[in-house]
């Protein structure tokens, strides 16, 4: 193997001009275990990203059924026949089950058809208006209204806009905009304009904040408006950031041929983006070849997870199989819990980057063949496949894997 072979497999000749960083956060109504909002998304082969946020009538299981049905149908119609939105809306609203208390069937929705090369389209019915930020300020986007002959009281707003690099599109359920409603400080709720001002200041303070982190901040701020932080409605916030792709390299496992150690270390040293190393042998290879000191963090040792180590020029150094397995589990659960350990740091790094290059060494480590180890400790090759699958499917990341 030579350096050109490694680089050609990991670094595509031409990265996409823009990447859509999609993230969302949810918080259930106080006392409920199931969210009455639903958020679904899908990425197409041509780069388009479809996302639907639906808010079901009421809360709990009934609201979740209404919202989930609406979001599922809306996503299917949007991806297959986006031009017949009025007809699609009629089918969606007619298919919803009737609430036995209110005697109506109702779920709001926001549908986003985001395209990095053509106009982006947003369709709203009943949800608070979306926000589009460019250059530190909110843009006003014109819209047209479309009403169904069958559902006169449920007019839709249809927007078209051409996105540009660094644009941010944020949309949310009314649990956000109505947060604090009825309180002394916020008698009419937080309101969309105040949400917009909070997001504007947040972006100004943290221009590189990821969509997921932005949504977490909006949810937290909305809950602060509620007396005692007891939210009276479900809260969902979603965001898209149209940006140049961010990249990270994960090097895990020693290469099959020891003569390739230097090439892998050189790739780590020259990588343009964040770098993580998972595995003691892998870290020792880079330390030896680049003459860089490797130090373990002995101050934060716990029984839960092996500690991280430190090396100049590397953003994160962790243990290998155990940490990557925990990272995959955290990503699969994705329950909003922030883990302050090595696997939690690895997860955070993966989520804030868009293109993830993984260099996987195939030299067998006999320690991982011990049958007494827990079954969840998979071989490196399998855990990397598991990581790539969850990152691509659930987080719309682009993952390049190279075995050496």
Secondary structure, DSSP 8 states (H G I E B T S, - for coil): --HHHHHHHHS-SS--S-EEEEEEEEE--TT-SS-SEEEEEEE-TTS-EEEEEEEESSSHHHHHHHHHHHHHHHHHHHHH-TT-HHHHHHHHHHHS---TTTS---EEEEEEEE-SSS-EEEEEESS---EEEETTEEE---EEEE--SS-TT--EEEEEE---TT-EEEEE-HHHHTTTTTSSS-TT-S-HHHHHHHHHHHHHH-TT--HHHHHHHHHHHHHHHSGGG--SS-EEEEEEEEE---EEEEEES--SSGGGHHHHHHHHHH-SSEEEEESHHHHHHHHHHHT--EEE-GGG--SSS---EEETTEEEEE-SHHHHHHHHHHHHH--S----SHHHHHHHHHHH-SEEEEEE-----GGGG-TTS-TT---HHHHHHHHHHHHHHHH--EEEEEE-
